[in-house]
Amino acid sequence: MVDITHKTNTLRIATAQAVVQVSKTDTIKAIQNRTVPKGDVFEMAKAAGFLAVKKTPDLLPDCHPIPIEFTSVDYRIDELNVIIELTVKTIYKTGVEVEAMHGASVVALTMYDMLKPIDKAVEIKNIRLLEKKGGKSDRKPVPENLKTGVIVCSDSISQGIGEDKSGRKIIEKLEALGIEINDYSITADDKGMIQEKIKSLCNLSYQMILITGGTGLSLRDVTTEAVTELLDREIPGIAETARNYGQERMPTSMLSRSVSGLIGKTLVIAMPGSIGAVTEYIDALFPQIIHVFSVMDGGKH
């Protein structure tokens, strides 16, 4: 089963279609008039579809158990065709397109089973996904030439004693998303030096600056103060989202003093210094955080 622990919950919607074709108009009339011997075809098939959606992970081994929060079944008759559309919604880490297709399939199969005593030529056709929303399908593309810098704040690394892993991890994960890093630098845990580096990148029209280190509780952790003093507008939701994501995986995430916001039109995000923390921050915030640039320039991206 695919690992989805790094993903975040979003609203996921999928609609699937199946077509049941009968051979005579009398069959359609029996369905509409609810005179099929086995019972009300529409209602029985709908109930079977609901059960099928919920039972999907029991039958398909790579499907995750999902909290199904809504399922609907709609029917449309077109001559000798009964067109089934089944929609599934959830707020979870993975999509529901397989659940929708499985549900539509079982609705169609139930109709077939109920109609075969009165019509020996019933066929099931065109089981397909009509639409899916949420997750990757709704993500906006990364703006071209997004000028991005990474700053590592650490006394030991700046002195050549330690090795930078968190900054390198940020670069690795952003490049996997198609974001090129234009500047990578290391500075000591010194408020003035950190601010000087941030200002220099802002003056060079950098659009995004990611800072790792110095957001903890030791006396040398001054990144939060350095960034806060420069911000024109704080964006509290960014740090709140990252901390909440981390809290579900590591309870001590609540101790992070991460901060983020805008300096002019430059997005600055200060995150913790451990490789695990920056991994979680990138997973929690990207690529959806890129929407900030679309908002700032009126939705051009």
Secondary structure, DSSP 4 states (H G I P E B T S, - for coil): ----TT---EEEEEEEEEEEE-SSHHHHHHHHTT--TT--HHHHHHHHHHHHHHHHHHHSTTPPP----EEEEEEEEETTEEEEEEEEEEEESS--HHHHHHHHHHHHHHHHHHHTTT-TT-EEEEEEEEEEESGGGGPPPPPTT--EEEEEE-HHHHTTSS---HHHHHHHHHHHTT--EEEEEEE-S-HHHHHHHHHHHHHTT-SEEEEES--SSSTT--HHHHHHHH-SEE-HHHHHHHHHHHHTT-GGGGG---EEEEETTEEEEEE-SSHHHHHHHHHHHTTGGGHHHHHHTTS--
